[in-house]
């Protein structure tokens, strides 16, 4: 059964369970405190916001998405599908991101993609569905599943802040690679999404700064 993180109480319960199952997380929680649940708008708008912020700082991502969402209000796939490329470029979007947004809009318009049903799928299966789409890499897929759909087992293995937090919190010699992140998180299934929230909170408690939003390479 898929576990959802829809309310703060859901995350609190999941973190408590994780700490009981994995004693290594107890000192992490003591430093981080109970993390706040992070949720974003689901659907095309939520995924588009993440695409706009790929490999950008938090501030830069927010600025670009602010311009894009204001220019298309309400933000619907039909409008993006019809929009001129030069108009989107003037809003600060790169050619690659414009191509991704238009590809997503085309899939949604043709009803070949249903973003909402992914909330009920196994995290790995939902991840595979998203990464099969043009321009959607592993990090983008997992951030959508976790923040927009509240998928409790989504695991953002490519997130630099989570990687660095685990290096510090688990006493690793080096920041783990994306490939290494999968087995490291296996003990936390089916609550890897809750573990990610904990590691983000730990990262900010230790580093006291915002990191790069993510890496889809």
TAKA-V916852 format. One line per field, one symbol per residue. ss: DSSP state (h for helix, s for strand, l for the rest). A space follows every 50 residues. Layout:
BEGIN
ss=???
END
This chain:
BEGIN
ss=lllslllhhhhhhhhhhhhhhllhhhhhhhhhllllllllllhhhhhhhh hhllllshhhhhhhhhhhhhhlllllhhhhhhllhhhhhhllllhhhhhh hhhhhhhhhllllllhhhhhllhhhhhhhhhllllllhhhhhhhhhhhll sllllllllhhhhhhhhhhllllllllhhhhhhhhhhhlllhhhhhhhhh hhhhhhhllllslllll
END
